[in-house]
Amino acid sequence: MESVSRAAVKIDIERSEIREFLFPPLGDNDGLLKVEASGVGGSDPEMYRRENTAPCIMGHENVGTVARIGDAAAQRWGLRAGDRIALHEYLPCWHCHWCRQGDFRLCMEADFFNVKDRFNTLRYGTCNADIPPHLWGGFSEYMYLAPNAVIHKIPADMDARLATLAVPLGNGVQWAVLDGGAGLGKTVLVFGPGQQGLSCALAAKQAGALTVIIAGMTRDRTRLDLSLSLGADIAVDVQQEDLAAVVMRATGGMGVDVVVDTTGDPDGKIAEQAVALSAKGAWLSLNGLSASVPLGEIKKRYLTVRAPRGHSYRAVQMALDILASGKWPAEKLCSHDFPLEQVHEAILATAGRGIEGAIHVTVSPHKS
């Protein structure tokens, strides 16, 4: 077996290079993953252009085969060498209130909003590659399986690229269903037809939503069309159609029961629109750190407002079950695949640069 892993390392703003790392020494409580595929997340282009985040091995939507594993780790995780797994990006404490509920996104050691230095916090795909044992990201032939890794076993025959959707689809399950309340008979509005928005639409329909409306722009036409095979009932180009008119026509003037914004909403306009298009008692999952909503309207409409914040263990497992069922053509989301040497192009493609039509981009480190 090899003793060196090649990895694509971010070395500066939108610059990466291939470096080699020795395999780490392993004990009873950890392991080593042979990475089959790593998805480029919607947040990765932002990470790639951010200052003071190099060197870093990016890649946090990771799927692979257990190459080596310690005896204690094998017993704890219920795994053995040769098993295939999908990983969360979180490396939580495992003993706090939130971890014991499987809600690792809120663990004080894993939550970006609570740590002082995000770059030097251990988290797959975003932490400093100078921190031993270095292999903290999926844009690498091998990854370190830390004792506190959050792991899901996947079927032996599941396509690796499809399985990388576990995290984005897990976000969709969390934001639209578990946090947003999408379910039987509900009407749902999703802003943004990227990988997260499409996942929200699919998750909502899987949960039994009566009508799912997804909104995007003219440049999103291909994604809007694709959404109609992935759970959406109505796809709206807001630059060509009146979204409010479409929503009110579809809901008999009542407004929607659930709104999920996946766009980031930098100027707060979507938040305002979400409130205006909501039915009384609706649940809103609103994105964007600068967005604000009028408290008077929230009170008048008896709205519940939350913000999309990652995914729980339950959400990712539900996502994997949906993918394994074959009920939805989720493979259509997997638009492009790149070898390790083209990580730069893969990240830019996710940002809509260089390659048209990218939705969920993957990196396959052992692809030639």
Secondary structure, DSSP 8 states (H G I E B T S, - for coil): --SEEEEEEEEETTEEEEEEEE-----TT-EEEEEEEEE--TTHHHHHH-TT--SB----EEEEEEEEE-HHHHHHHT--TT-EEEE-S----SSSHHHHTT-GGG-TTT-TTT-S-STTS--TTTSBTTSTT---SSSBSEEEE-TT--EEE--TTS-HHHHTTHHHHHHHIIIIIITT---TT-EEEEE--SHHHHHHHHHHHHTT-SEEEEEE-GGGHHHHHHHTTTT-SEEEETTTS-HHHHHHHHTTTS-EEEEEE-S--TTSHHHHHHHHTEEEEEEEE---TT----HHHHHHHT-EEE------HHHHHHHHHHHHHT-S-GGGGEEEEEEGGGHHHHHHHHTT-SSTT-SEEEEETT--
